[in-house]
């Protein structure tokens, strides 16, 4: 039993830090958000200071007080509760006739004050000052009577803003719940909430470079779109760019970011400050790209695909980017944040170009699929990508305890049997070079065997060390059971044999 902490952007960092320490020790189950959710209002986006969604207590909205006086905290509590209630009431699944099925409690947290200044519960508006008084108050909050898993997950989906995607889809009504359409609907309902790592990847903003990685189907594109919308709403004056290799992603990102921004701010994104563009681009600016803009603002020679063939087959883009970097004499900052999707399909030289286009905060977020190349990691380590300073110190490193490197272990696109079968075939795990060979002759393998655990496998027997026998299985945490329990394995995996005429 624990509370997962998701720290977003806040204008009250000191009191937020104190509250996080207090919440972390509570014997409850749920999610605690700082600087989230963002709720649309007539005067502009309204950000809740802090929010606890708890299976035991329902919703607790926090009003955080950093000043030495409490101000009109009853009005602030009412405003936050009313705005959140209005948001939740737009979803029929959370309503019992005209009443919201999940209780909303409010509380002000003011660690700089003392009980001599204010009453702890003034006319039904509680205010607390310490971890002890906070725990006492939450213990006394009436238990939530309708705390079903379905209502809890639906509430999370609304707060996380994921429900706004599904609400805009025009799907035909399912008449037979046992049909494939019925199964698809149940699966959509089951994945309508984000897991903790996805939440962190979206809401938690770090200074410097951030890496988001996982298997295909772990939600990276949606995460980047949500993150772009969240940053754009919180910092409307920032210059934010979203880039990728596949041109068809342009409209997909445009739709997702527009949907998320409208859901949180009731306004269209300001496309003068938020730019969606291809990685390469065209020389005539008919199709803007990060590389094209880099050449343009630094007055460098631009190479299109045909011209870049001089760098060698398969090295066209990497050669063009490397050539531009070598000719660049100084950095010219074009963006505050750059978010890169499909980074596994882009050369490290391109990520360096992104790095040099950023201001001193160097807020680069790049997401990529693991196992696109089964012989090794999809991308080099950050010190190899971004290089070192004049003293030989890497410009970018990731601390394992920080949120600069987020691994999305859950894969929602493919079930456990499908992934395990695909990896078995891809690595040749059951391949034998001859009938008398007892041990498999693997086609390829990771340089570091521990990488299996990073992509969601557990050791069932043996050891992940060179020369050792080991049996691996995908964990239920990384491959949720609901992705396979709906159908027999023979419906998930079909074998088709083709006999060669030779």
C-alpha positions as CSV (number, residue, x, y, z in Angstrom):
1,X,0.0,0.0,0.0
2,X,1.6,3.3,-1.1
3,X,0.9,6.6,-2.8
4,X,2.7,7.3,-6.0
5,X,4.0,10.9,-6.3
6,X,3.8,12.8,-9.6
7,X,5.5,16.3,-9.4
8,X,4.4,18.7,-12.1
9,X,5.1,22.4,-12.6
10,X,4.4,24.5,-9.5
11,X,4.7,28.1,-8.4
12,X,5.0,27.0,-4.8
13,X,8.0,24.7,-4.7
14,X,8.9,25.1,-1.0
15,X,5.6,24.1,0.5
16,X,5.1,21.4,-2.3
17,X,8.3,19.7,-1.2
18,X,7.2,19.7,2.5
19,X,3.8,18.3,1.5
20,X,5.3,15.5,-0.7
21,X,7.3,14.3,2.3
22,X,4.2,14.3,4.4
23,X,2.1,12.4,1.8
24,X,4.8,9.8,1.1
25,X,4.4,8.3,4.5
26,X,0.6,8.0,4.5
27,X,-0.7,4.3,4.7
28,X,-3.0,4.7,1.7
29,X,-3.2,3.7,-1.9
30,X,-3.5,6.2,-4.8
31,X,-1.8,8.9,-6.8
32,X,-0.7,12.4,-5.6
33,X,-0.2,15.2,-8.1
34,X,1.6,18.5,-7.7
35,X,0.6,21.2,-10.2
36,X,-2.0,19.0,-11.8
37,X,-4.7,18.8,-13.2
38,X,-5.1,21.9,-15.4
39,X,-8.8,22.7,-15.7
40,X,-10.3,25.0,-18.3
41,X,-11.9,28.2,-17.0
42,X,-13.4,31.4,-18.5
43,X,-10.4,33.4,-17.4
44,X,-7.9,30.9,-18.6
45,X,-6.4,27.5,-17.5
46,X,-6.7,26.9,-13.8
47,X,-4.1,24.7,-12.1
48,X,-4.9,22.8,-8.9
49,X,-2.0,23.2,-6.4
50,X,-2.0,19.5,-5.4
51,X,-4.5,16.6,-5.7
52,X,-4.7,13.2,-4.0
53,X,-6.8,10.5,-5.6
54,X,-7.1,7.8,-3.0
55,X,-9.0,4.5,-3.0
56,X,-9.7,5.0,0.7
57,X,-10.8,8.6,0.8
58,X,-11.8,9.7,-2.7
59,X,-10.4,13.0,-3.8
60,X,-8.5,15.5,-1.6
61,X,-7.8,18.9,-3.2
62,X,-5.0,20.9,-1.6
63,X,-4.6,24.6,-1.3
64,X,-1.0,25.4,-0.7
65,X,0.0,28.4,1.4
66,X,3.6,29.7,1.2
67,X,3.0,33.1,2.7
68,X,3.1,34.0,6.4
69,X,-0.7,34.6,6.4
70,X,-3.5,32.4,5.3
71,X,-5.5,34.8,3.1
72,X,-8.9,33.9,1.9
73,X,-8.3,30.2,1.9
74,X,-12.1,29.2,2.2
75,X,-12.7,30.9,-1.2
76,X,-9.7,29.2,-2.7
77,X,-10.9,25.8,-1.5
78,X,-14.3,26.4,-2.9
79,X,-12.9,27.5,-6.3
80,X,-10.7,24.5,-6.6
81,X,-13.4,22.0,-5.6
82,X,-16.1,23.6,-7.8
83,X,-13.8,23.6,-10.9
84,X,-12.8,20.0,-10.4
85,X,-16.4,19.0,-9.7
86,X,-17.5,20.7,-13.0
87,X,-14.8,18.8,-14.9
88,X,-15.8,15.4,-13.4
89,X,-19.5,15.9,-13.9
90,X,-19.1,16.0,-17.6
91,X,-18.5,12.2,-17.5
92,X,-21.7,10.2,-17.0
93,X,-19.9,7.2,-15.6
94,X,-18.9,9.3,-12.6
95,X,-22.5,10.4,-11.8
96,X,-25.3,8.8,-9.8
97,X,-28.3,10.8,-11.2
98,X,-27.2,14.4,-10.4
99,X,-24.6,13.5,-7.7
100,X,-20.9,12.9,-8.2
101,X,-20.0,9.3,-7.2
102,X,-16.6,10.2,-5.8
103,X,-16.3,12.6,-2.9
104,X,-14.2,15.8,-3.1
105,X,-12.6,17.0,0.1
106,X,-10.5,20.2,0.4
107,X,-7.8,21.2,2.8
108,X,-5.2,24.0,3.0
109,X,-1.7,23.2,3.9
110,X,0.4,26.0,5.5
111,X,3.6,24.8,7.2
112,X,4.8,28.4,7.8
113,X,1.8,29.2,10.0
114,X,0.9,28.0,13.5
115,X,-2.4,27.1,15.1
116,X,-2.2,30.4,17.0
117,X,-3.0,32.3,13.8
118,X,-6.1,30.4,12.5
119,X,-8.5,27.8,13.6
120,X,-7.8,24.3,12.3
121,X,-11.3,23.8,10.8
122,X,-13.0,27.2,10.3
123,X,-16.7,26.6,9.3
124,X,-15.9,23.4,7.5
125,X,-12.7,24.7,5.8
126,X,-9.8,22.7,7.3
127,X,-6.3,24.0,7.4
128,X,-3.3,22.1,8.7
129,X,0.4,23.0,9.5
130,X,2.3,19.8,10.2
131,X,2.5,16.2,9.1
132,X,0.8,15.2,12.4
133,X,-2.1,17.5,11.9
134,X,-2.4,16.5,8.2
135,X,-2.5,12.8,9.1
136,X,-5.0,13.4,11.8
137,X,-7.3,15.3,9.4
138,X,-7.1,12.7,6.6
139,X,-7.7,9.9,9.1
140,X,-10.9,11.6,10.1
141,X,-12.1,12.0,6.5
142,X,-15.1,9.8,5.9
143,X,-14.3,6.7,3.8
144,X,-15.5,6.6,0.3
145,X,-18.6,4.3,0.0
146,X,-18.6,3.9,-3.8
147,X,-14.9,3.1,-4.2
148,X,-15.2,0.6,-7.0
149,X,-12.2,-0.1,-9.2
150,X,-14.1,1.1,-12.3
151,X,-15.0,4.5,-10.8
152,X,-11.5,5.0,-9.4
153,X,-9.9,4.3,-12.8
154,X,-12.4,6.4,-14.6
155,X,-11.6,9.3,-12.3
156,X,-7.9,8.9,-12.9
157,X,-8.6,8.8,-16.7
158,X,-10.4,12.2,-16.5
159,X,-7.7,13.8,-14.3
160,X,-4.9,12.5,-16.5
161,X,-6.8,13.9,-19.6
162,X,-6.6,10.6,-21.4
163,X,-10.4,10.4,-21.6
164,X,-10.4,13.4,-24.0
165,X,-8.8,11.1,-26.7
166,X,-11.5,8.5,-26.5
167,X,-14.3,11.0,-26.2
168,X,-13.6,12.3,-29.7
169,X,-13.7,8.9,-31.3
170,X,-16.8,8.0,-33.3
171,X,-17.0,4.2,-32.6
172,X,-20.1,2.2,-33.5
173,X,-22.2,0.8,-30.7
174,X,-21.2,-2.7,-29.7
175,X,-24.2,-5.1,-29.5
176,X,-22.3,-8.3,-28.7
177,X,-19.9,-7.9,-25.7
178,X,-18.3,-11.3,-26.7
179,X,-17.5,-10.2,-30.2
180,X,-14.1,-8.8,-31.3
181,X,-15.6,-5.3,-31.2
182,X,-16.7,-6.0,-27.6
183,X,-13.3,-7.2,-26.7
184,X,-11.7,-4.1,-28.2
185,X,-14.0,-1.9,-26.2
186,X,-13.1,-3.6,-22.9
187,X,-9.4,-3.3,-23.7
188,X,-9.8,0.4,-24.5
189,X,-11.6,0.9,-21.1
190,X,-8.9,-1.0,-19.3
191,X,-6.1,1.2,-20.8
192,X,-7.9,4.5,-20.3
193,X,-5.6,5.4,-17.4
194,X,-1.9,6.1,-17.5
195,X,0.6,4.1,-15.4
196,X,2.9,5.8,-13.0
197,X,5.9,6.0,-15.4
198,X,3.7,7.4,-18.1
199,X,2.4,10.0,-15.7
200,X,6.0,11.0,-14.7
201,X,7.1,11.2,-18.3
202,X,4.2,13.7,-19.0
203,X,4.0,15.9,-16.0
204,X,7.5,15.9,-14.4
205,X,9.7,18.5,-16.1
206,X,13.4,18.3,-15.7
207,X,16.2,20.8,-16.5
208,X,18.4,19.3,-19.1
209,X,18.0,16.3,-21.4
210,X,15.3,13.7,-20.7
211,X,15.2,10.3,-22.3
212,X,11.9,8.2,-22.5
213,X,12.3,4.7,-23.8
214,X,10.3,1.5,-24.0
215,X,9.0,-1.2,-26.3
216,X,6.8,-0.2,-29.3
217,X,3.3,0.2,-28.0
218,X,4.2,1.7,-24.6
219,X,2.5,5.0,-25.4
220,X,5.5,7.3,-26.2
221,X,3.8,9.3,-28.9
222,X,0.7,10.1,-26.7
223,X,3.0,11.0,-23.9
224,X,5.0,13.5,-26.0
225,X,1.7,15.1,-27.2
226,X,0.4,15.4,-23.6
227,X,3.7,16.7,-22.5
228,X,3.8,19.3,-25.3
229,X,0.3,20.5,-24.4
230,X,1.0,20.6,-20.6
231,X,4.2,22.6,-21.1
232,X,2.5,24.9,-23.6
233,X,-0.3,25.7,-21.2
234,X,2.0,26.2,-18.2
235,X,4.5,28.3,-20.2
236,X,2.6,29.9,-23.2
237,X,5.6,32.1,-24.0
238,X,8.0,29.2,-24.5
239,X,9.1,28.2,-28.0
240,X,8.3,24.4,-28.2
241,X,9.1,22.1,-31.1
242,X,7.9,18.6,-31.7
243,X,9.9,16.6,-34.3
244,X,10.1,13.1,-35.8
245,X,11.0,11.3,-38.9
246,X,7.7,9.9,-40.3
247,X,5.8,12.7,-42.1
248,X,2.4,11.1,-41.4
249,X,2.9,11.8,-37.7
250,X,2.4,15.6,-38.4
251,X,-1.4,15.4,-38.5
252,X,-1.5,12.9,-35.7
253,X,0.5,15.2,-33.4
254,X,-1.6,18.1,-34.5
255,X,-4.8,16.3,-33.6
256,X,-3.5,15.0,-30.2
257,X,-2.0,18.3,-29.1
258,X,-5.1,20.3,-30.1
259,X,-7.4,17.8,-28.3
260,X,-5.3,18.0,-25.1
261,X,-5.0,21.8,-25.2
262,X,-8.7,22.3,-25.7
263,X,-9.5,19.9,-22.9
264,X,-7.3,21.8,-20.4
265,X,-7.5,25.4,-21.6
266,X,-10.6,25.6,-24.0
267,X,-8.4,27.4,-26.5
268,X,-6.6,26.2,-29.6
269,X,-2.8,25.9,-29.2
270,X,-0.8,29.0,-30.2
271,X,1.0,27.6,-33.2
272,X,3.3,30.6,-33.2
273,X,4.9,29.2,-30.0
274,X,4.3,25.5,-30.6
275,X,5.7,24.0,-33.8
276,X,5.3,20.6,-35.3
277,X,8.0,19.9,-37.9
278,X,9.8,17.1,-39.6
279,X,13.4,16.2,-38.7
280,X,14.9,16.9,-42.1
281,X,12.8,19.5,-43.9
282,X,13.0,21.0,-47.4
283,X,15.3,23.7,-48.7
284,X,12.5,25.8,-50.0
285,X,10.8,25.9,-46.6
286,X,7.7,24.3,-48.1
287,X,8.2,21.6,-45.4
288,X,10.0,22.9,-42.3
289,X,12.4,20.7,-40.5
290,X,14.8,20.9,-37.6
291,X,17.9,20.3,-39.7
292,X,16.7,22.8,-42.4
293,X,16.2,25.5,-39.7
294,X,19.6,24.8,-38.2
295,X,21.2,25.4,-41.6
296,X,19.1,28.4,-42.3
297,X,19.7,30.4,-39.0
298,X,23.5,29.5,-39.1
299,X,23.8,30.3,-42.8
300,X,25.1,26.8,-43.6
301,X,24.9,24.7,-46.8
302,X,21.7,22.6,-46.8
303,X,21.8,19.0,-48.2
304,X,18.6,17.4,-49.5
305,X,18.5,13.6,-49.8
306,X,20.1,13.5,-53.3
307,X,22.9,15.9,-52.4
308,X,23.5,13.9,-49.1
309,X,24.2,10.7,-51.1
310,X,27.8,11.8,-51.1
311,X,28.0,10.7,-47.5
312,X,27.3,7.1,-48.4
313,X,24.3,4.8,-48.7
314,X,22.3,4.7,-45.4
315,X,24.3,7.7,-44.0
316,X,22.6,10.5,-45.9
317,X,21.0,12.2,-43.0
318,X,23.7,11.5,-40.4
319,X,26.3,12.8,-42.9
320,X,24.3,16.0,-43.6
321,X,23.8,16.6,-39.8
322,X,27.5,15.9,-39.1
323,X,28.6,18.3,-41.8
324,X,26.4,21.1,-40.5
325,X,27.7,20.6,-37.0
326,X,31.3,20.7,-38.2
327,X,30.7,24.0,-40.0
328,X,28.7,25.6,-37.2
329,X,30.9,28.2,-35.3
330,X,28.4,29.2,-32.6
331,X,25.1,28.2,-31.1
332,X,21.9,30.2,-32.0
333,X,19.0,29.3,-29.7
334,X,15.8,28.8,-31.5
335,X,13.7,26.9,-29.0
336,X,13.1,26.5,-25.2
337,X,12.0,22.9,-25.5
338,X,12.4,20.2,-28.2
339,X,10.5,16.9,-28.1
340,X,11.8,14.2,-30.4
341,X,9.7,11.1,-31.3
342,X,11.0,8.0,-33.1
343,X,14.5,8.9,-32.0
344,X,15.6,5.3,-32.8
345,X,15.1,6.2,-36.5
346,X,17.2,9.3,-36.3
347,X,21.1,9.6,-36.1
348,X,22.8,10.8,-32.9
349,X,24.1,13.7,-35.0
350,X,20.5,15.0,-35.3
351,X,20.0,14.9,-31.5
352,X,23.2,17.0,-31.2
353,X,21.7,19.5,-33.6
354,X,18.6,19.7,-31.4
355,X,20.8,20.2,-28.4
356,X,22.6,23.1,-30.0
357,X,19.3,24.8,-30.9
358,X,18.2,25.0,-27.3
359,X,18.8,27.8,-24.8
360,X,20.8,27.3,-21.6
361,X,18.2,25.1,-20.0
362,X,18.9,22.4,-22.7
363,X,15.4,21.0,-22.3
364,X,15.5,18.2,-24.9
365,X,13.1,15.2,-24.5
366,X,13.8,12.3,-26.9
367,X,11.7,9.1,-27.0
368,X,12.6,5.9,-28.8
369,X,11.6,2.3,-29.2
370,X,13.8,-0.3,-27.6
371,X,14.6,-3.5,-29.6
372,X,14.1,-1.9,-33.0
373,X,17.6,-3.3,-33.6
374,X,17.8,-6.7,-31.8
375,X,21.6,-6.8,-31.8
376,X,22.2,-3.8,-29.5
377,X,20.5,-0.9,-27.8
378,X,18.5,1.4,-30.2
379,X,20.7,4.5,-29.4
380,X,24.1,5.1,-28.0
381,X,24.5,6.3,-24.4
382,X,24.0,10.0,-23.8
383,X,27.7,10.7,-23.3
384,X,28.4,9.2,-26.7
385,X,25.5,11.1,-28.3
386,X,26.2,14.6,-26.9
387,X,29.9,14.5,-26.3
388,X,32.1,16.2,-23.7
389,X,33.1,19.7,-22.7
390,X,36.7,21.1,-23.0
391,X,37.7,19.2,-19.8
392,X,36.4,15.9,-21.1
393,X,33.3,15.9,-18.8
394,X,30.2,14.5,-20.5
395,X,27.7,17.2,-21.4
396,X,24.8,14.9,-20.6
397,X,24.6,12.1,-18.0
398,X,21.6,10.4,-16.4
399,X,21.3,9.7,-12.7
400,X,19.4,6.4,-12.2
401,X,17.6,8.0,-9.2
402,X,16.3,11.0,-11.2
403,X,13.6,11.4,-13.8
404,X,16.0,12.2,-16.6
405,X,15.8,8.6,-17.8
406,X,12.3,7.0,-17.8
407,X,11.8,3.4,-18.9
408,X,8.2,2.5,-19.9
409,X,8.1,-1.1,-19.1
410,X,4.4,-1.7,-19.8
411,X,3.5,-2.6,-23.4
412,X,-0.1,-2.0,-24.3
413,X,0.0,-2.8,-28.0
414,X,1.0,-6.5,-27.8
415,X,0.2,-9.2,-25.2
416,X,2.7,-11.3,-23.3
417,X,2.4,-14.4,-25.6
418,X,2.9,-12.3,-28.7
419,X,5.9,-10.4,-27.4
420,X,7.6,-13.5,-25.9
421,X,7.0,-15.4,-29.2
422,X,8.4,-12.5,-31.3
423,X,11.5,-12.1,-29.1
424,X,12.1,-15.9,-29.1
425,X,12.0,-16.0,-32.8
426,X,14.0,-12.8,-33.3
427,X,16.9,-13.9,-31.0
428,X,16.8,-17.6,-32.2
429,X,16.3,-18.8,-28.6
430,X,15.0,-22.2,-29.6
431,X,17.2,-22.5,-32.7
432,X,19.7,-25.4,-32.8
433,X,22.5,-25.8,-35.4
434,X,22.1,-29.6,-35.5
435,X,19.8,-32.3,-34.2
436,X,22.5,-33.3,-31.7
437,X,22.9,-29.8,-30.3
438,X,21.4,-29.4,-26.9
439,X,22.0,-25.7,-26.3
440,X,20.4,-23.1,-28.6
441,X,22.6,-21.2,-31.0
442,X,21.4,-17.6,-30.6
443,X,21.4,-15.4,-33.7
444,X,22.1,-12.3,-31.7
445,X,22.2,-11.0,-28.1
446,X,22.4,-7.8,-26.1
447,X,25.9,-6.6,-25.1
448,X,24.6,-6.3,-21.5
449,X,22.3,-9.3,-20.5
450,X,20.7,-7.2,-17.8
451,X,18.9,-5.3,-20.5
452,X,16.3,-8.0,-20.5
453,X,15.1,-6.8,-17.1
454,X,14.9,-3.2,-18.4
455,X,12.4,-4.2,-21.2
456,X,10.1,-6.1,-18.8
457,X,11.4,-9.6,-18.2
458,X,11.9,-11.4,-14.9
459,X,14.4,-14.2,-14.2
460,X,12.4,-17.3,-13.4
461,X,15.4,-19.6,-13.1
462,X,19.1,-19.3,-13.5
463,X,21.2,-16.1,-13.8
464,X,21.6,-13.3,-16.3
465,X,25.3,-13.7,-16.6
466,X,27.6,-14.8,-19.5
467,X,27.7,-18.5,-20.0
468,X,24.8,-19.2,-17.6
469,X,21.5,-21.0,-18.2
470,X,18.5,-18.7,-17.6
471,X,14.7,-18.9,-18.0
472,X,13.0,-15.6,-18.6
473,X,9.3,-14.6,-18.5
474,X,7.5,-11.3,-19.0
475,X,6.3,-9.9,-15.7
476,X,2.6,-9.2,-15.2
477,X,3.6,-5.6,-14.4
478,X,5.1,-5.1,-17.9
479,X,2.5,-7.2,-19.7
480,X,-0.9,-6.8,-18.0
481,X,-3.0,-9.9,-18.0
482,X,-6.1,-8.2,-19.4
483,X,-4.3,-8.0,-22.7
484,X,-4.5,-11.8,-23.1
485,X,-7.2,-13.1,-20.8
486,X,-10.0,-12.1,-23.2
487,X,-9.1,-14.8,-25.8
488,X,-7.3,-18.1,-26.1
489,X,-3.7,-18.1,-27.2
490,X,-4.5,-19.6,-30.5
491,X,-6.5,-16.4,-31.3
492,X,-3.6,-14.2,-30.3
493,X,-0.9,-16.1,-32.3
494,X,-1.5,-17.9,-35.6
495,X,1.2,-20.1,-37.2
496,X,1.2,-20.3,-41.0
497,X,3.7,-22.7,-42.6
498,X,5.0,-22.2,-46.1
499,X,6.7,-25.1,-47.8
500,X,9.5,-24.3,-50.1
501,X,9.4,-25.9,-53.5
502,X,13.2,-26.3,-53.4
